[in-house]
Structures are given as structure tokens and as C-alpha cells.
Amino acid sequence: MNKRTHYAVAAALAATVTLGMAGCSHSSHPNSSRQDKDSKNPALANEGVTVGGTPQKGGTLTVLSHQDFTHLDPARNWVIGDMDFGTRLLYRTLVTYKAEPGAKGGELVPDLAEDLGVSSNGARTWTFKLKKGLMYEDGTPITAQDVKYNVERSFSPDLPGGPDYAARYLAGAEGYRGPAQGQHLDSVKTPDDHTIVFELRKPFAEFPNATVLPTFAPVPRAQDKGPQYDNRPFSSGPYKIESYDRDKRLVLVRNPHWDPATDAVRKAYPDKLVVVMGLRANQIDDRLIAAEGVDASAVPWGKLRPESTPKVLTKPDVRARLLAESTNCTEMVQMHTGRAPFDDVKVRQAVQYALDREAVLTASGGPALNEPATALMPGSLFGGKQPDTLGIPATGDVEKAKQLLEEAGKPDGFTTTITVSNGDKGVAEAIQQSLGRAGIKVTIDAVDPSAFYDTIGDTKNRTDLVYTGWCPDYPSGSTFLPFLFDGRYIKEKGNSGNHSLFRDEATMKRMDEIADLTDAAQANAAWRQLDGEILAKAPTAPAVIERMPLLLGTNIAGAFGHTSFGGQLDYATIGLKDPGGSGH
């Protein structure tokens, strides 16, 4: 989650906003009552609803961004906003999410496939039939072999960073390194152009949920250019790339061979989408508050800055254009458990106790848009609210932290470095200040957002600490704890999720046992218990659960924050009230 903050300003302004919100609900459940939202937290007035009415077809939608995409290659795309953009506009997957606000956005619908897949062999085999008449941007047919090819590409060492569900679940995938040398996965079969069969190494009843991910989008072998494919993915969706000047501008135009009759999800209202990159975050906020000229037809890529929040919440006409769905993601300080001094559990626990989550919350935009995290998994995976597993005060317990450091033989503390996205500089300063109280001296390494995940994914050269979050890919503990804490899937380059580099035999054994449970309620209870057990071993220090505040231009219609895409705009349905007023 990339944020832009300036801690001193953010702290003062967030406190100002808080004064008008005494008693506001901080429930992390996305379906708190509408009355509660409107009366207690004005930032949440548009939660679970569509803003702007039904769009008209045509015009240009502008996206104002402070950064480039991390990856648009579907084999490498595993950052939640990039996945939303890629799978709603450029490429289709076997299955996708409904394009609806609120809880309905978590429901699956067929996309390339005719249905949600048919299981056999005790959920170890999954068969998908592709719809007829599916075509790429050049009019050539989309085939089952193209989906298989992209799944195989996701194993390639030169294409790191993407979802690794295929590596975790496909039979015979151990040691596989992609199709470049003519090697193929026997566990993915394509008996004909419209049928794809996946053989799994263990039962996986939730497999259709995984096929929402970009790994299960088609890539025609003839168009593949290895790492360069990131610059020009070949379209199977409603738009294709007209031009892409990295870090500056991306222009999408209609794909004439996309057939809406085969696609119940994507509405493709605008004629064109223009992503303008490299803007300053304060410039984006101010432009959208004013919403003049082409900015009336613009949306932001990143979150509203904390210091802009009062400008929005105090003006009813501007506030009416604010979306703020929960990201459903837990932001945390992840510690390198394989490197001293963080190989000592007492040192890691000292960080948990020293961390001032209230200060981090303030730097992230204040209580209107965040709440302190008290567990690893978000509240949605606990039935609505996180348990307070450790019982640490939100402002920390400095004396307990100092005691733990003394027990670890570090009575004078130590020096370390944290890597953050440069939008999280204010958060990093809050972490630096709070850990400093216990004698832990933190240097901040701020990285460009588009390079952030590649930087922290380089396990040999990364810093001791990183500040990042994780969001479940769908509502199951199986998409959270194993991806963050299973040491068997740590990669030297392009490492995702497990940035604490946590390798704990008891934890991994328990994960395998839970994965084998066939009773969903029993599995949910087991994941919740394991959450507390991992937290006690302190590979990370949970900080906050955030919302995704997005301010829309006045000419935007069909807009909502999609609960399955971390509260990011659903690009499947967004468009303009008046296409004639969009400029460009």
C-alpha cells in the first residue's frame, strides 16, 4: 500500500479531523450499518455504494498517479492495484470477481471460462471450459494453451514477483523453471483449444478463487518477449495499449476484438484511459479537490494524503466525492528473522512493544481512515474484528521493550535500517521515533513506489526492516498466513509476502495440517489460532488496518471501491457522466 505523508503536518491535521469524530466506529468489518457510517464517520458515507450514477459511453478517463505500475505482465502482477487495473482492462482470467460494491464484490463469476470450474478426484483435479468466440486484440483466438503458457511463464526465474499459487498447488511443480527451454508442466493439460485441466498435489476446494489472479490470464507464445512483455502485454480485455512511456504516461484505447457478449463484468464505458504518472501527491489531491477542466474526469491512482483529509471532510460537496473502503490489508513492520539481531525472538518482541501504533495511525491519515492492528490477519478473516492477541497498548510499552532488549543482551539498543515506499516516509518517521524510545536507532531508506517490491524482494541485499502490508487474495486464512510465513517459498529475487524471511518448522507443519482440513469452519478456527501463535514468535509487528481514500472528479460515474481489490476503484464499471466534458 503506497501512501504519501509528511508526519508533522499529518499529525496536526489528523488530530484536527479527529475532533469532529468523537465516538466514531473503527470496525474493520466492511458491512457496518449505513446509519453508523453516516452519523459517526463522514469519511465512510459512500462505503458499499456506487457514486455518480450510471456512466455514459465515451470520453477519456484520466488517472492521476505519483508512480508507474510495479508490473503489468500477468505472470508478475501481484500488487493489488496493478491486479485490479490489469485484469479489469487489459486481460481476462478464467474466473473473476463481480463488479459490485460491498460484500457482493467478493463473489466469483466466470470470465474466460464457461463456469467456475468442475472438480474431480477429491478436489485434486479442476477442469475449465473456455467460452467460444474469445479473441485477442489482433483478432486471433484465445486458447487454453495460452492460459497454460502463462501459468508456466510464472515459474520463470527472469519473471519474478508474481503470484505463486501455481508453484504451491500444481502437482510436479517442484524445480520447474518455466517454458523457455521447451519444458512444460504435465499437471496442466489442454486436451483441446477450449479445455484446460489442472492436476493438484493436494485437494484445494478454493482453487477457483486462485484463478482470478493474473497468472490465469492468457499469453500467446508468439507475443511473449520475456521481461520486456511487462511494457506491452497483449490484450484479451476491453482495452489495448496504444502507448506506454514508463514513469510518464500510459494510454489505453478500445480493443475492437473484445466482445461484450462474452463478458458479463466489464462495461468499458470510456473510449480511452490515460494514466499520467510522476505527479506529486499534493498536486493530485489539489487538482481533484478543484476538479477543473480535464480533472473533472479524473481519478487518483494513490490514496488521498493525510494532510489533505481536512480539506475534503470539511466540505460536504467535496466529501460527497470521497470513497474510503477498507483495504482489508494489515500493514506491518517485518523483521529479517534470519539476520542478527532479529534472529532473537526477544529483540523482535521488543519491536512489537516499542511500536507506537497510534503514531503510525496518525501518520497514515488518522482514525477517520485507519485503525490500529492487533493481529496479523485483517478483521474480515476473524468474522469482523481482530482479536487483541498480545494486549500491547496502542502507544506501545517502552519499559517492557527495554526489558526484552536487556534480556537479549542489548541493554543499550542497536542501530538498524527500515525500507519504505517513499509515500510512507511519515509512517517511517513515526516508527523511527517510537522505536527510538527503547534505544533502537532506525535509519530510513525510502524507495520509489514502482521499485519498492523489487527492492524488498531482493533477500540478499534488503534491509533488516521493511514496512509493507498483505491483503488476502480471497476470504480465507489460507491466502494470508502461508504467504507471509511459510519459509519454503522464500525466493532470492522477487520474494513476496514473507519479508520477515520466517522459517519455523512448527509453523509450517501446522499450516500443512490446516490445509488438509476439509471442514471450512474448522480450518477458519485453526487459522485464527495459528495467527496468535505466529504473532507470539514476533516475525512482524502489526501496525494498522487502512482504508483506501480516493477522491473522484466531479464528472466521474459508476465508481466504487472494490472490496476484493483493497478498496481500489473497480475499473470494470467506471466511466463519465458527460463524455463530452473529458478533454484530451
N, C-alpha and C positions, 0 to 999 in steps of 0.2 A: 504494500500500500504506500504510494508515494504522496507525501504531504509537503507543503511549503509553510514554514513557520518562522517567526522571529520571536524568540522566547520572551524577552522583556515586554515587548508590545503585546504579544499574545496573552501573557499572564494578566496584564492590566485590563485588557479589553474583555477577555473571557470572564473575569471577575465582574465587570460591569454588566455583562449579559446575564450572569447568574443571579443578580439581584432581583430581576424580574421573574425568576423562575423558582422561587421557593417552593419546595414540595414537589418538584417535577419528577415524574416516574422515570426510573432508569432501567426498566425491564428490558432485557435483551431479546425477549420473545417478539417476533415481528408482527404478532396479531393482537397487541394490546388494544383495548376498546377505543373506538374513534373519539368518544367523549373524553376519555383520559388524555388522548393525544392533543386534542384541540384546547382543552382547558388548562393543561399543566405544562405543555412544552410546545410553544408556537412553531418550533423548527420542524415538528412532525405532522403538521396539518395535512400534508399531501402523502403521508405514509399509506401505501397499499392502494393508491388511486392513480388514474391516468390524468395528466394535466394537459389542457389546451384543446380538448375535444378531438374529433377525427380529422386527420390531415387531408389536405387536397393533394392530388398527384401533381408532381412537377417541382421546379425550382432547385435551388442549391442549398444544401445544408452545410454549414461551416462548423468545423470542430476546432476550437482554440486550445492549443496544447503547449505545455512547457517542455515537452520531451518527444523523442522518437519512440517508436514501438521497441520492445525488447526483441521479439521475434514475430514475424508473420508466417514463416514456414510452418505448416501444420504439424510437422514432426517435432518442432522445437517450441511450440507455443503453449506455455503453461503459466503465464501471468494472467490473472483473472480478467482484467480489462482487455488485454490483447485477444484472449479467447473469445470474449463477447464480440469484439469487432470482427475478428476473422470468421467466426462460424455464423454470424448473422448476415454478413455482407459478401464475403469472398468465397467461402467454401462451405459445403454442406457435409454433414456427418450421417452415420447410419441412423442415429436417433438424436432428437434434440429436445429442448425444453419448450413448453408452451409459452407463447408471447403474451403473458398476462401478469398484472401486478399482484403483489401479495403471495399467499401460500400457493395459489394455483400455478405460479411460475416454476414451482418445483416438480410439476407433473411432466412425465415424458410423453412425447408424441413421435411417430415415425417421421423420418426425414428422407434420406435416400432409400431407406428400407420400406417395405410394404407394411410391416408391423414392428412390434418391439422385440422381435426375435423369438425363436422357438427353442426351448431347452430339451435336452435328452440326456441319457446316461447320467442321471442324478445331478443335473446342472453342471456337468463337466463338458458338455458339447452344446454349442449355441449356433443356430443356423439363421441367416438373414437372407431374404429375397429382395433384390433391388427392384424399384419401380421401373416400368418401361418408359422410354422416351426421355431419359435424363441425358443432358449434353453439357459439354464444356463450352467455353467462350468462343471456340472456333467451330462449333457445330459437330465435333466428333463425340461419339457416345461415351458415357461414363460406365466403366465396367467393374465387376467385382475384383478383377485382377489389379485394378488401380488402387482400390482400398487396401488390398493385401500388400501392394508395393509400398504404400506409405507406412503401414504398420511395420514392415521390415526396415524401412528407412530410419524409423525411430530408434533402432538399435545401433545406428552408425556412430562410431566414435567422433567423426567430424561434424556431427549434427547434435551436439549436447543440449540439455536444458529442457527437453520436452517431458510430457507425462510418461511414467514408466509402468503403467498398468499392464501393458503387454509383456514386459520383462518379468513382472511379478506373477502373472497368471497363466501365460501360454505354456503348454507342455513343450519340453525340449528346447526351451529358450536359453538355457544356461550356456554362456560362452558365445552366443551368436553375436555377430558384429555387422549385420546389415547385408544388403544385396549387392554391394559393389563388386565383389569377386565372383558373382554368379551363385552365391549361396542363398538358399531360400528356407523358409520355415515350413516344415512338414505339417505343423499343427494349425496352419491356416490354409484351408483348401478352397479352391474355386472350381467346382465341377462344371460350371458353365458361366457365361458372362454376367448372369444375374443372380448368382448364388455364392455366398461366402460362408464358410463353416469354420468355427474356432474350436479347437480342442484344448481344454484347460487342464492344468496339472492337478487341480483340486476343485471341488464343487464351488461355484460362485453364483449364487442366486441373483446378485446385484449387477451382473455383467452388463445388462442393457444400459444401466446408468453410466458405466465407463465408456460406452460407445457414443456418448455425447461429446467426448473430448476430441480435439483436433487430430489426434493420432488416427482416428477412424474416418478421416476425410480422404477423398481420392486424390492421388497424384499420378498423372500419366508418365510412364518411364521416359518417353521421348522429350518431355519438357523439363525433366529433372536436371538441375545444374549444381547439385551438391550444396555447399554453403551459400552459393550465390542465389539459390532459389528463394532465400529469405527476401530478396529485393523484388521478386516478381512471381509470387505464387500464381498458378494458373487457375482461373476461376471456374467453379462449379456452382457459384451462388448468383444472386441477382445483380452484382456489380463486378466489374473488372478494373484492373489498374490501368489508368491512362498514363500516369507519370508518377515517379517516386524519387524525389531528391532527398536523400537521407538527411535527417535532422532539420529539414526545412519545410517540405511540402509533399503531401500525398493527394493525388486526385483520382477519385473513382467515378466511372461512368457506367451506364447500364450495360449489362451483358445481354445482348439480343437473343441469345440462345437459352437463357433461363426461362423455363415455362412455369408460370404461376399455377397452372392446373396440377402440377406435381408437388406443389409446395403450399401447405396449409398454414405456415408460420410467418414467412417473410412477406411483408406488404410492399416493400420497395417503393415508397412514396416519392422521395426526391429523384430528380433526374441525375443529379451529380452530388457527390460529397467531396469537400475539400478540407483536409486536415492541415492546419497551419501550425508549424512546430517552432520551438525555440523562443517562444514568448515568455516574458517574465510573468510570474504568477499574479503579482499585484495588478499588472496590466490587464490580464484576463478578467479578474474579478471586477475591476472598474469598468471595463468595456461592457461586461454583461449586466452590471447594475444599470448603466446608462442605456444599453440596448439600442444604440442609434445606427441607422443605415444597415449595412450587411450584418452587424452584430445582433440585430433583432432576430435574425435567422440563424443564430449561432448557439452552440452548446459548449460546455467545457469538457476537456478530457480529464483533468485532475480535480481534486477537491477544492472547495471554497477555503481560502486561507482563514485561520483563526482570527486574525486581526480584521478581516472583512465581515465577520459574522455580525457584529453590531449594526453595520450599515444595512444589512439585509433584514435582520429580525425586527428592527425598529421601524421599518417602513412596510405597512401592510400590502401595498401594491407590488413591492419587490419580493416580499416574503411569500406571496402567493405563487411565485415562480420557482420556489425552492423545493427540491427533492432532498430527502435525507433518510434513505433506507439504511437499515443496519448492514454493515459489510458481512456480518456473520463470521468475522475473522478475528483471531486473537493475535494481537501484536505483542511481541516479547523480546527480551534480551536473551540471545542464545550464546552459550559459552562453549568454547572449544575444549570439550572434556578429555581430549587426547593429548593436551599440551599443558605443562605446568604454568601457573599454579592451579589451573582449573580442572586438573585431573584429581584434585582433592575435593570430596563432596562438601567438606566444611567450608571451603572457600566459596564454592558455588552457593551454598545455603546463605553465606554471609551477603552475597549479592542480592539474593531474594529478600533478606531482611533489611538491607540498606536502601533498596529501591523505594523512592517516593512516587508511588503511582498517582497520587493527586497532582504532583507537579508535572508528570508526564501527561496526564489527562488535560491539564490546563494548557500545556504547550501544544496539544493536539486539537484544541478548539473549545475546551471547557465542557461542563456537564450537559449542555444542550445537545452535544453531538457525540459524546463518548461516555463510557462508564469504566470504573476500574475492573480489571480482570482478576478473578480469584481462583481460576482453574485453567487448565490447558485448552480443552475443547470449549467452543462457544456454548452459550446457554441453550441454543436450539437443540444441541445433542444431549442436553440434560433435562429435556422436557420443558424448557422455558427459562430457567435461571441457573447460572453457575453456582455450585456449592462453594463455600469459603473453606477450602480444604485445610489450608495452613493457619488460618486465623491471624495473619500478619496485618497490623494496622495499615490503612491505605497510605499513610505518610511514612511508613517504614518503622523499624525498631532498631535504631542506631546502636544502642548498648548491646543488644543481642548480636548484631552483626560484628561488633568489635570483639565480643566474647568468642564467637566462632572463629574469627581470624587468629585470635590468640591461641585457641586450641589447635589451629592448623599450623602454628609456628610462624605466623605472620603478624605479630603484635603491632608492627609499625606500618602495616598495609603493604601495598606494592603498586607498581605502575603498569598500565595496560592500555590497549587501544580498541576503540569501537568503530566499525564501519557502518555508515548510514547512507541512505539516499540523501542527496543534498537538500531535498524538500523536508527532510526530518532533522535539520540542523538544530532547531529549537528543542525538539524532543531529546536530541543527543546532549544538549546543554543541561536539560533537566536531569538526565541520567548522570552526567558528569558531576553535577552539583550534589545530587543525593548520595552517590557512592563515595564522593569525596568526604562526606561527613564521617565515614567509617575508616578513612585512611586509604581508600582505593583511588588512586590518581589516574584519571581517564583522559587520554588524548583522542580527539575526534578526527576521523578520516571520512570526509563527505565525498560521495561519488555521484556522477551524473546518473539520473534515474534509468536511462536506457542501457547503461553499462553495469548497473548495480548487481543484478542477479548473476551475471557472468563473473563479476569480481568476487562476490562472496561464495560463488560456486567453485572457485579455484582453491581446493582444500589445502594445497601445499603452501600457498602464498598469502592466504587470508589472515585477517587479524584475529586476536583472541575472542573478541566480542562482535556480534552483529545485531542490529535491530531490524527485525522483519516480522512478518505475520504469516499465518497459514489459515486458509479457508477450506472447509470440507468441500470436496467436489460434488457431493450429494449428501443427503441427511443420514449419515452413518459414521459411527466411530471408526469404521474400517478405512475411511478416507482421510482420517486425521492422525491418530496416534502412530500407525505403522509408517506413514510417510515422513513423520517428524523424528521417529525414534527407533526405527529398525536399522541397525548398523550394517546389515548385509547388502544394502543397496546404495551405500555411500560411493560416490564417484570422485575421481581425482579432479576432473574438469566437468563443469556443468552440473555440479551437485545441487540437488533441490531438496527443500524440506528439512532434512536432518542437518541443519547448520550447527548443531551442538556436537556433531560427529559422535553421537552417543552409541556405544556398543555395549549393551548389557545383556548377558546370556539369559538371566531370569526373565527380563522384559520380553526378549524375542521369543522365548519358549511360551510365555503366556499369550503373546499375540497369535502364535500358531494355534494354540488351543482354542482361543476365542474364534478365530477364523473357521475352525472346523465345526462350530456350533450351528445347528440347523434351526434352532428356535430364535427368532429375531429378538423377542423380548429378553431372553436370557443373554443373548450377545450384547444388547444395549446395556444391560445392567453390568456385564463384565467389563465393557469398555469404560464405563463410568468409574468402576472401582479401580481399574488399571490407571486411569488418569491421575488419581490421587497417589497411587504407588510410585508412578514416574515422577510426579511433582516433588515427592519427598526425596528423591535422588538428585533433584535440582539440576538437570541439564539446562534448563531455561528459567528465567524469571518472568512470568506473565505480567503484562503492563496494563493494556487497555483493550476494550472491545469498542471499535469505532463505528460511526455512521459514515455515509458517503454523501456529504452535502454538495449538491450540484445545482447551480443557478442557471436557469434557462433564459434564452432571449424571448422577447415578447411575441414573436411570430412562430414560436415552436408549438407543435401539436403532437398528440399521441405519445407523450413522454411519461415514462415511469422508471423508477429504479428497480431492476430485476433482482429478486431475492437470490437467485441461483448464480448471478454474476457479481456478487459482492456489492449490490446496490448500484452498480454502474447502469447507465442508460441502456435500454433494450433497443439496439439499432434495427431490429426487425420491424418495428412499428412506428418509429419516429418520423416526423415529417413537418410540413409547414402549414400554417393556417391560410396564408396567402402566398402561393408560389411566385407571384409576380413581384413580390417585395424582397426577394432574396439577393439581388445584386449578382456580382460576378458575371 
